[in-house]
């Protein structure tokens, strides 16, 4: 009996003790006390009673892959902005897709107000899983030197969103209006039936439609953009963030939006983001004959190798993954960039000349350095081949497939340089790449919507 009493007492005291240890860990900093407390907490997980939907410490849960990609992009972008050391600049992360309504995913950031100044930072936590309450262990992180901020709030005589708009979006020479940002201790993002929302410092849920844009006034303060069509206290209108709907003036002035002002060079991107090019190792082409000469869009851009790191297209005849998945030393040689081709080809039967059937032709080739693909049909580029290898197709057939007019994915242009495909989109407008003695510029024609293209710079 006494043994059972002691065991029950231990179970009841375990959770308060762990909470106390966590607070002590926060007080002594991220890297020292907190790590030791975490080890103790994980060691005690077997003695804890189950609390609602919360999983035991140390167990793994998952969220949709597109949410995880966007959340990782957000964290990396915040860190890059802080490390740049710049003031009053912008950066763009992969926008967070719908987080789902009740029991969906929640992203929360809490600023550390306890540690010494040099150790302060933001605790980044994601909750999800079946009940929406399980901590996603792999996405937890302490963002040292970073404090969250919003472009929202203020007094009726000087709303922060109005001041921000005056300073950056329709700026005229004159005195800077303050305050134009508000640091917060806590900020969280979640979903409802049809959109994501944000709340800060325990306040109300506000529409969160930011287009992936962030702003920093400097010193590791990273600002988010809550959005509101009719209430300046809650934030900028969606049209200021690039969404085509009426702003607070009842107009849709694109010239006063963050994306437009950035791509026309009137607002600065943070240098750290400017320097991070997005590159791909290989592309995949796919289409059916006999529509061989129509302009087509590439199937995918792959960070690694199609067939190894990115699965190639499956058709009724199978896939080319086995053919693609070979040692890289066996790929066609040359200094150009890799493309993989999947092509169902109609062939005549040797036994019965009047009948025919489809076979799957697979090809690997290298393009020339300087090859450019754009996403607009008005001026597509033929792919020019240095070397190739193929199976189950005549050379003329696979050549026609490689050399036809191919388009890059919408909103992007691709350039073959240094054996990699370099991506040009709105993040990289006006930036340059030099390869083989030629310089190429990532451009956007602001008079033609979404016309993104690499162009050779002519001195």
N, C-alpha and C positions, 0 to 999 in steps of 0.2 A: 504493500500500500504506500509506504513512504517513498519507494522507488518511483511509483507512478506519479506522486505529487511533485517530486523533483523534476521528472521528465516534463510534466505539463508546465511547470514554472519556467523551465528552460525554453520551451516552445513559445511561451508568451513573451519572454524577454528578448528573444532573438531579433525580432524586427526593430524594436526601439534601439537596441545596441548598434545595429547596422546603420540606422539613420544617424545616430550620434557619430559613428566612425566616418560616415560620408561627409558630414559637416566639418569634422576635424581635418579630413583630407582636403576639402576645399580651402580651409584656412591655411594649410601648409603648402598649397600650390599644386599645380597639375602634375608635375613630373616626379615629385617626391612622395608626400603623404598620400595623395590620391591613388597612385598606383598600388601602394601597399594595402590601402583600405580595400581597393577593388579585389585584390587577391584574397583577402580575408572574407569579403562578402561572397565571392564565388565558392569558397570553401564551405560556407555555412548554408548553401542553397538547399541541401538535403534536409535541413532541420526546419525550414520555413513552411508554414501552412500555405495552402493555395489561396490567393486573394483574387476573387472574381475572375476576369479574363486575362489578368496579367500572367505572362509565362514566368517560369522559374528563371532566376538569373543565369546567364550564360547560354541559354538555349537560343536556337536560330529560327528566325522567321523571315518571310520574304514579302516584297511588294512587287507590283508589275514592273517589268524591266524598263519600260519607257519612263516611269516615275524615277526609278533608281538612276538612270542615265542623266535625267534633268537635275536631280538633286546633287549628284556628284559634280556636274557642270557648274551649278550654283556655288558650291563650296570652293572649287578650284578657282573660279572667277573672283570670288571675294578675296581669296588669299593673294591672287596675282595683283589685284588693285591695291591691296595694303602694301605689298612688297614694292610696287612701283614708286611709292613715296610721293606721288603727284597729287595736286590739288585740283578740285573742280573739273574732273574728267569723268567719262562714261565708259561702260563696258557692257557687253551683252552675253548672257548665258543661255543655254537651251531652255526655253520656257517650260514651266512645270505643267504637264497635262492635267486633265481633270483628276482630282484626288478622291472623288467619290463622296457621296453624302454620308449619312450616319454610318458609323463603323468603317469609314474609309481611312485613308492615310492622313496623318497630321505631321507637319514639320514645325519644330519649335526651336527658337533660339533664346537663351537666357544669358544676360551679361553678368559677369562675376563682379560683384561690388565689394567683396570681402578681401581678396588678395591684395598684396602690395602692388603699387602702380606698374612695376615692370613685369608682373606676372598676370595681370588682368587679361581677360579675353572673354569669348562667348562659348557657352556649351551648346552644341548643335545636336539635337535629338530628333529621330524620326520614329513614329509609332504607326503600326499597321497590323497586318495579319487578319485572321478570321474575324476578330471582334474589334479591330482597329485600336487596340490598347497595348499591343506587344511592342517592346522596344526592338528596333532593327539594329542589332549589335554592330554589323559591318558599317553602318552609316553614322554611328556616333563619332563625334570628334570635338576636340577643344581647339577653337580657332584663336590662337594667342594674338593679342594686340589688336583684335577686331571688336568693334561695338556696332550693333545694328542701329539703324536710323530710318526715319520715314520722311517723305515729302508730303506732309499732312499736318493738320492741327493749327494752332495759333489762335489769336484773338480776331474778332470780327473786323477790327480796324486794320489788321495786318496778318491775313491768313498766309501760312507758309507756302501753300501752292501758288497763290497769287504773286508772292515775292519771287519764288523760283521762276515762274513764267516770265516775269518782268526782267529778271537778271539774265536768263539764258535763252528763252524761246522767242521773245520779241524784244530783244535787248536793244536799247538805245544808249548812246553815250550819256553818262551821268552817274549819279551815286548808286552804289549797290544797295539793294533793299534787304534788310535783315529783320527777323531770322528767315533763312530760306531752307532750313532743314531742322529736324528734331531728333536728337539721340533718344533711344528708348532702352529700357531694361529688359523687356520681354516682348517677343513678337512671334506669332504663330500663324500658320497657313493651313486651311482645311477646305473641304468642298461642301457644296450643298447640291440641290437637285440638278442645276445646270451650269454652275460656275465655281471657281475657287474664290475663297474669301480670305482676308487678312484681319487680324486684330492685334493691337499693341497695348502694352501696359494694362491688360485686363479689360480693355474697352470693347465697343461693339464690333460686330463683323462688318467689314467693308469690302466691296467688290475688288477682286485682285485680278486685273487684266493688264499686265505690265509689258508684254512683248519680250520679256527677258532682259529688260534694261535695268542697270544699276548706276548709281552716281556716288562719287566720294568727294567730300569737301577736303579730305586729307586726314592724316593722323590715324589711319585705320578705321575711320568711321565710314560704314558702307550703308547707303540709303536705298530703300525700296520705294516703289511708287504705287500706293493704293490709288484706285481710280473712282471717280464719281462725276456723273454728267452735270449735275445741277448744284452740287454742294462743295464749294472750294475748301471748306474746313476738312473734308474727308480726303482731298487729294486732287491731282490733275484729272482732267477729263480724258477718256480713252483716246480721243483723236490726237492729243498731244503725244501719245505713245505709239502713234502710227496706225490706229484703228479708224476706219473711214465711217465715222458717225459724228453727229453734231456735237460741237463743244459748247461751253457755257455761253458763248456769244451767238449760238444758233448757226454757226458756219462750220465748214470742214476745211480749214486753212491748212493744207499739207505743209506749207512753208514754215509753220510754227510747230511742227512735230519733231521730236527728238531724232527719229531715223532719218528724216529728210535733211535736217541741219548737220547731222554727222556725215552723211555721204556727200554733202556739198562742201564739207570742210569748215563749216561755221561753228561746230562744236567739236571738242577734242576727245578722241578715244584715249584711254590710259595706255601709256607706252607698253606696259607689260602685255596687254592683249594684242597690240599691233605686231609684236614680235613673234607671236605664237601662230605660225602657219598651220593650217590643217592640210595634211597630205594623205594620199592613198597609194598603196603599193600596186594595186591592180584594178582593172575594170572588167565587167562582164557584159558582152553583147548577146542579145537573143532576139530572134524573130523566126517566123515561118516563111517558107517559100509557098507560092510563087511571087508573093508581094515583096520581091527582093530589092526593088529599087526605090521604094517609098522611104521618106525620111523617118527614122526611128529614134527613140530615146534609149540610152543605155539602161540595162536592167539594174545594175548596182555599182557603187564604188566601194572597194573593200580596203580596210585598214591593213590587212595582210594579203594573203594569196587566196583567190577564188578556188574553191575545191578543197582547201585546207582550213583556212580561218573563216571563210564565208562560204556557205553552201551554194553550189551552182544551181541553175534552173533544172527542175524535174519536168519531164514531158511524158507523154504516153510511151515514148520509146526508151525512157530511162533518163539518166543524167550523164554529164561529162566529168563528174567529180573524180572518178578513178583516173581518167586521163590527165586531169589538171594536177592531181595530188602526186607529184613526183619531186625528187630532189631539185632544189633550185638551180644546181649546177647543170641540170639537163634542160632548163628553159632556153629558148632561142637567145643567142648572144647578142650583145650590142649595148650601147649606152642609152637607148631609148627606154620607154615605159611599157609595162606589160598590159596586154588585153587578152581576155579569154572569150572564146566564141562558142555558143551552143546553137546548133542549126539543124532542125529536122529537114532532111533532103529526100525528095521523091526519086526512087530508082526503079528501073525496069527489071522485071524478072528475067533471069537467064533461061529458065526452063520454059516460061510462057511469055514471049515478047509483048503480048497484048495486055498483060497485067503489070501492075507496079505496086510498090510499097514504100513506106517511109523508113529511113535509117537515120540515126543520130550522128551528125558530123560534129567533131570537136576540134577546136583550133586554139593554139597559143601563139601570140606574136608580140613583137616589140615595135612600137611606133618610133618615129623620128623625134629627137629632142626638139622642142619648140612646137610640137603638135598642140593645137588649141581646139577645144570643144566648147560650144556655147549652147544655150537652151532655147534659142529663137530660130524658128524655121526659115526666117527671111534670108539668112546667110549661113547655112550650116557648112561644116568643113568635112571634106573627105579625109579619112584616116590614111596616113601614108606609112607603109610597112617597111621596116628594115630587114626583119627575119621572121620566119614562122615555122610552125610544126603543126601537122593536122593528122586526123585519122578518119577513115570511112567517108571521104569526099574527094572529088577531083580538085586539083589545085585551082582551076579557074573558078570553081564554085565557091571555095572558101575565100579566095581573093576578092571576089565580088562582095562577099559578106563583110570582110574586113574593110574594104575600100569604099563602101557606100557612105552616104551622109548620115552621121550619127550626132545626136544631140545630148548634151549633159542634162542632169536632173534639173527641174525647174528652179530658177533663182540662183543658179551657180554657173560658173565657167571653169574648165579644167585646163591646165597647162602642164605639158611634160617637161620637167626640168630635173636634172641630177638624178635620173632614174626613178623619180616619184611624180605622181600627179598632184599638182598644187591647186587647191581650191580657191577660187575667187568668189566672194559674196559681199554683202553690204558691210560686213565687219572689216574687210580688207581693202576697201576702195581707196585708190591713190597710192597704194603700196606697190613696191617694185621687186622683181626678181631678175637677177642677171645669170645667164647660163650660156656657155659656148660663145661668149663675147657679145651676146645680144641681151637687151634689157626689155622686159615686159611689164606692163602696168595693168593693175586690176582697175577696171573702169566701170562706171554706170552712166548711161545716157538718161539724165533726169527728165528729158522731154519725152521719153518713151518708157512707160512703166515696166519695171522689172527687167530692163535690158542690161544684164550684167555680162561683161566680157573681158577676157585678157586681150590686150593689144600690144603689138611691138612698138617700143618707143623709138621714134625717128628723131635723131638730133638735127 
